[in-house]
Amino acid sequence: MADKIEVAIDYYTKQGKEILEIVNSKTDLTADEIIHYGEEMAIIEYKLTALEVAKEN
């Protein structure tokens, strides 16, 4: 089970980095895009937190 958790952590970490790269590379983000990417990052951070807790238990 620990392997699956590590794989999921790696996956969501990569997803978060991709979103940050997208946001940091654009200079003309609209408010809607900022909100959208922010929501996606919040979801990813929530999942990563849950996975870290699961890994510790």
N, C-alpha and C positions, 0 to 999 in steps of 0.2 A: 504494500500500500504506500509505503514511503516513496518508492520510485515514481508512482503515479502522481503523488503530490509534488515532487520535484519537477516532473515534466510539466505539470500545470503551472507551477510557479515560473518556470523558464518561459513558457508560452505567453503568459500574461505580462511578464516583464518585457518581453520582446514587443508585444502589442503596444504597451505603454510608450516604449522608446520610439516606435514608429509614429505614434500620434504626436509625440513631442517634436520629432523631426519634421513632420508635416507642418505643424503650427509654427515652428521656428524658421522654416524656410519660406513661409508666405509673408508678404508685407501688406497684403490688401485683404485681410480677413474681415468678414462682415460680423456684426454682432451675433447673428444666428449661427454662424460657423463657430465662433468662440464658445457660445453656449453649448452647441452640439459636441465639440471636442472636450469641453469641460465635463459634460455629463458622461461621456465615454471614459474619461480618465477617472472620474469618481467611481464608476462601476468597476473598473479594473483595479483600482486601489482597494475597494471593498473586498473584491475576490482575493486579492493578494493577502490582505490582512487575515481573512478567514482561512486561507491555505496555510499561512504561517502558524496560526493558532492550532490548526489540525496537525501540523507537523510536530509541534511541541508536545502534543498529547499522545 
